[in-house]
């Protein structure tokens, strides 16, 4: 593979909202413990929509025509027959499309969305109402 080219497992696409996706974006908090006794991590609602700038960006995934997209970041987490995909909120009105820094609560506005899988009826799955838009192949 040529230097600088993308490998076959690199994120290249986007998820477009088909309905309000704001309640479907989660953050992952890892478990804690010592000596082999640890608690599993958990998915909770994102907290990076608390600031005014983040909240304005977050509103761009409130409907299909609001302008925001969720960039596929290439990481999948499977937990209890549920599949989550790491995404980053982008909006076209910004240079580069991304709000945030690595030091604020919304580290580059990343989070996880749940995707529909074959096992969704066997669990408490609530897939995000999104459509996948493939990137350049």
N, C-alpha and C positions, 0 to 999 in steps of 0.2 A: 504494500500500500504506500502510496506517495506521501511524503512528509506534508503534514497540514491537512490531509484529506480526512473526511469523517468516516468512522468505522460503521459497520452495519447496525450497531446498537445505540448509536447516538440519537438524541432527541432532535427531531426535525419538524415536528408538526405543532399544531395548535388545537385547542378545544374552544369552539364557539358556543356561547350560551344560547339555548333555545327557550329559556325562561329565566326567572330570577335565580341566580346561582349563589347569591351572597350567603345563604345559610348552609351551603354545601361545601364550603372551603374550611379545612381543618388544619390544625397544627399538631405535630406529634411531640409528646413529652415522654422521654425515655424513663424506664423504671430505675429503681435504686436498690441498693442492698450490698451486703458484704458476705464473703465466705460462701458463695454459692446460693445464699438465700436472698433472692431479689424479687422485686415486683415487676410485672410486665408493664410496658409503656401503654399510653392511652392516647386516643385522638380526641381533641376538644376543639371547639369553635376558635377561629383565629382571633387574636387580640390586636392585630396591627391595623384595624380599621378605627381605632380610637382617636387618632389625631386627625385634624381637619384635612390635611393633604392626603393622608391614607384613605380617609373616608370618601373623599372626592374620587379617588382612583377606584375604590371598591364599588362605587355606584355604577361604574362603567360595565359591570356584569349583571346589572339589574334586569336587562331584557335583551332580546336578540338585536335590536337596533341601537343599543346604548354605546357601542363602539369598542368595548373592551374585549380582549381575548385572553385565554389562559395558555401560556407557552408550555409545551411538554418538556419537562426537565430530564426525562430519561430514567427516573427511579420509580420502581414499583414496590409496594409493601403489601403482602398478603397476610391477613389476620382473621382467623376464625371464618374461613370461607368468604371473606370480603376482600376486594382488591382496591387498593388506593394508589393513585398516581400523583407524583410530585409535579406541581405546576407553578408558574410564575405569572402574576397579573401584569399585562402590558396594555397600554392604550396608545392610540396613534397620535394624539395631540402633544406628546412629549418627545423631546430629542432622545432617541434611543428607546422610547416607549416604557421605560421602567422608572418607578419612583422608589426612593428608599436608599439606605446605605446598610452596610453590614453591622452597624452599631445600634440602629434603632430597633424598636420592637417588631417591625415588619421587615426583617432582613431581606431586602430586595423584593418584598411582597410575594414571598413563596408560601406555599401551603400544599395540602393534599386534597384531591377530590376522589370520591368513590365512583368506581366504574361498574357498569352492569356486567355480571359474569353469569355463567351457567348455573352457579350455585346461589344466586341471589335470593331465590325463594326459600332456601333452607336456612336463611339467617335473617337478621334484622336489617338487611341492606337498604340503603336509601341512595341510589345512584344519582349523581348530578345530572341535570337536564342539559347535556352538552352534545355537540356533534364534533367528531374528529376531522380536522382539516390537515391532510398530509402536507409536508413540506416538499422542497425540491429533492428529488431522488437522485 
